[in-house]
Amino acid sequence: MNKRIILTASFFGALAVVLGAFGAHGLKSVVGAESLSIWAKGVEYQFYHVFALLFLSTFGRFRNKLVDLAYFCFTAGIILFSGSLYLLATRELLHLSSVQFIGPVTPLGGLFFIAGWILLFFAALRHK
């Protein structure tokens, strides 16, 4: 098992629980239903990719460049995709209404997720 990947997955997993609870309890009364839905989608995809990181950690001693790149892509995807959704969901609350760069960051994070899955596929093919 890869300690760095497990530590990253554990951090993002705990953060997803905290952010999910915050969205369900703290944001419910201050943002609209659409914003809550955006927030929930960020939490959902963060959790999916925490599980992907945990699976990636099982490659252990068979770790290679593909595993390292998949780790980077999943981590960057969580930060860019989920992070941008959290900002989009709270942009009114945080007075970021005029900030235009947040929206285009979400698909970039999605591309990192896709790349991570493709790299995981090829890492598994190379795994004996």
HELIX and SHEET records of a PDB file:
HELIX    1   1 LYS A    3  ALA A   21  1                                  19    
HELIX    2   2 PHE A   22  GLY A   26  3                                   5    
HELIX    3   3 ALA A   33  SER A   57  1                                  25    
HELIX    4   4 GLY A   60  PHE A   62  5                                   3    
HELIX    5   5 LYS A   65  GLY A   77  1                                  13    
HELIX    6   6 ILE A   78  SER A   82  3                                   5    
HELIX    7   7 GLY A   83  ALA A   89  1                                   7    
HELIX    8   8 ILE A  102  ARG A  126  1                                  25    
END                                                                             
